[in-house]
Amino acid sequence: MAKKVKVNVDACIGCGLCVSTAPEVFAFTDDGKSEVIGDLEDESRLDEVVAACPVGAIEEDI
């Protein structure tokens, strides 16, 4: 089962790191923030994207 994440839109600055690293999981909204659009089965890769977010806006969705 894929790990579920969410984007804290209040914290997101729209830098695009997550979108460029995992475009199958993240996309930009009309207001330039990131949103989750899919799942990524490779949890280690997703953990890297989460850790790389400069403002910590990507959180585990429990």
Secondary structure, 3 states (H helix, E strand, C coil): CCCCEEECCCCCCCCCHHHHHCCCCEEECCCCCEEECCCCCCHHHHHHHHHHCCCCCEEECC
